């Protein structure tokens, strides 16, 4: 599991934006785009390089009145890092 202190951010060369036509967040890159599902979009929009992973989990749990999201959020961030969608120091 990755460290809860990391501060993930959208990787250079990519842009996260809301697409009204898709009714979803999309991740744009020079060769195309990835349409994110609702959960992925909510996580990605909080990955601004300022908030640490623990803060992102807390914000999501508060926003959605949920508990126990840590494992799912960590798993998504790890996957997004492998896909080079997110980076952190």
C-alpha positions as CSV (number, residue, x, y, z in Angstrom):
1,X,0.0,0.0,0.0
2,X,1.2,3.5,-0.8
3,X,2.0,6.1,1.9
4,X,-0.9,8.2,3.0
5,X,1.3,11.2,3.1
6,X,1.9,11.4,-0.7
7,X,0.4,14.3,-2.6
8,X,-0.8,13.0,-5.9
9,X,-1.4,15.3,-8.9
10,X,-2.4,14.9,-12.5
11,X,0.7,14.0,-14.5
12,X,2.3,16.6,-16.8
13,X,0.9,16.6,-20.3
14,X,-2.6,15.4,-19.1
15,X,-5.6,17.5,-18.3
16,X,-8.6,16.6,-16.1
17,X,-11.9,18.3,-17.0
18,X,-15.6,17.9,-16.8
19,X,-17.2,17.0,-20.2
20,X,-20.9,17.9,-20.2
21,X,-21.5,15.9,-23.4
22,X,-20.1,12.8,-21.6
23,X,-21.6,13.7,-18.3
24,X,-18.3,12.6,-16.7
25,X,-14.8,13.7,-15.9
26,X,-12.3,12.9,-18.7
27,X,-8.6,12.8,-18.7
28,X,-7.3,14.4,-21.9
29,X,-3.9,13.6,-23.4
30,X,-2.4,14.3,-26.8
31,X,-3.5,11.0,-28.4
32,X,-7.0,11.0,-27.0
33,X,-9.0,10.8,-23.8
34,X,-10.1,8.5,-21.0
35,X,-13.7,8.8,-19.7
36,X,-13.6,8.3,-16.0
37,X,-16.4,6.7,-14.0
38,X,-18.0,8.7,-11.2
39,X,-15.7,7.4,-8.4
40,X,-12.5,7.8,-10.5
41,X,-13.5,11.4,-11.4
42,X,-14.2,12.3,-7.7
43,X,-10.8,10.9,-6.7
44,X,-8.9,12.5,-9.6
45,X,-10.4,16.0,-9.1
46,X,-9.0,16.0,-5.5
47,X,-5.5,15.0,-6.7
48,X,-4.2,18.6,-7.0
49,X,-0.7,18.1,-5.6
50,X,-1.7,20.0,-2.4
51,X,-3.9,17.4,-0.6
52,X,-2.2,14.3,0.8
53,X,-3.8,10.9,0.2
54,X,-5.1,10.7,3.8
55,X,-6.8,14.1,3.3
56,X,-8.3,13.0,0.0
57,X,-9.8,9.9,1.6
58,X,-11.2,12.0,4.5
59,X,-12.7,14.5,2.0
60,X,-14.4,11.7,0.0
61,X,-15.7,10.0,3.1
62,X,-17.1,13.3,4.3
63,X,-18.6,14.3,0.9
64,X,-20.4,11.0,0.4
65,X,-21.2,10.1,4.0
66,X,-19.2,6.9,3.7
67,X,-16.6,5.2,5.8
68,X,-13.8,2.7,4.9
69,X,-12.9,4.2,1.6
70,X,-9.1,4.1,2.2
71,X,-8.4,0.7,0.5
72,X,-10.4,1.6,-2.6
73,X,-8.9,5.1,-2.9
74,X,-5.3,3.8,-2.4
75,X,-5.9,1.0,-5.0
76,X,-7.2,3.6,-7.5
77,X,-4.3,5.9,-6.9
78,X,-1.8,3.1,-7.3
79,X,-3.4,2.0,-10.6
80,X,-3.5,5.6,-11.8
81,X,0.2,5.9,-11.0
82,X,1.0,2.8,-13.0
83,X,-1.0,4.2,-15.9
84,X,0.9,7.5,-15.5
85,X,-2.2,9.5,-14.9
86,X,-1.0,10.6,-11.5
87,X,2.4,11.4,-10.2
88,X,3.8,12.3,-6.7
89,X,7.1,13.0,-5.1
